[in-house]
Amino acid sequence: MKSPSVFTDHKEALERSEFQMGVEAGRLAVTLDLLTDALVMVMQHGVYCQSARQPGKPAMDIQTISLNLEQAKELVQSVIGEIRAKQK
């Protein structure tokens, strides 16, 4: 089963962001929003999936996913910053 396209599912957000920031930065801004939403969901899941080795911390897979999402957000933010710097 093919998943719906991001361009269909997030059409309004993409149009708004692309209009405000340009195509590249706008798409990256929507990507950042999607990564943030995913990170929030993973962190909520981490509350219920606790590590057996580290009580009070999420399971190791949740920690790894969270770290990867945070680092992906950092990369996207740096690219948006580069685009803005070049536009000035």
N, C-alpha and C positions, 0 to 999 in steps of 0.2 A: 504494500500500500504506500503510495507516494504521499509525502507530507506536503501541506500547502506551502506555497512560496511566501517568503518573507515580504515580498513586494505586494502580495495580495493581503496577507494578514495584517500588515502594518502600513497600509497604503496612506492613511491620513497622517500618521506621525512622520512618515518619510517625506510626504509632500510638504508638510509644514517645516520640517527641519531643513530640507533641501532648499526651500525658498528663503529661509532665514540665513543659512550659513553657506549655501552652495552645495552642489551635489556630493562631493567627497566628504566634506566635514559634516554635512547633514546625515549622510548614511552612517558615518562613524558615530555620530551622536545617538542615533537610534540603536546602533550596535551596543553602545555603552549602556543605554537604558535596558536593553535585553539582558546584557551580562549582569547588571545590577539586580534585575528581577530574578534571574537564575540564582544569584548568590544569596539573595534573601530566602528563596525557597530551600536551598541547600542548608543554610544556617538553621532554619526552622526544623528541618528534618534532623539535623545534628543534635537538637535538643532531646530527641527521642532515641537516637542511635548513639548511645554512649560507649566509649572505649572501655574494654575490660581491663586493659593495662593502665590506663590513665583515667581514673574516675573523675567525673566532672568535665571531661573533654569529649568532643565528638569522636566517633569511630575514625580510624586512620583513613579510610577511603573518603569520608566526608571532609576530613582535614585537607587531604590532597586536592580534592575537587575545589574546595574553597580557596586554597592557595592559587590554583591554576586560574580560577575566575578572577581573583584579585589582580594577579599579574597580567592577565589579558586586558583587564580594565586599565591598568597602568600604561600598557603599550598603546591602547586606543587613545587615551588621554594625551600621551606624548605626540602622537600623530596629529591629533586635532590642534595641539599647540604649535606644531611645525607648520601646519597649513595656515593658521592664523598669523604666524610670524611672517610668512611669505606674502600674505595678502596686504600687509602694512607697507 
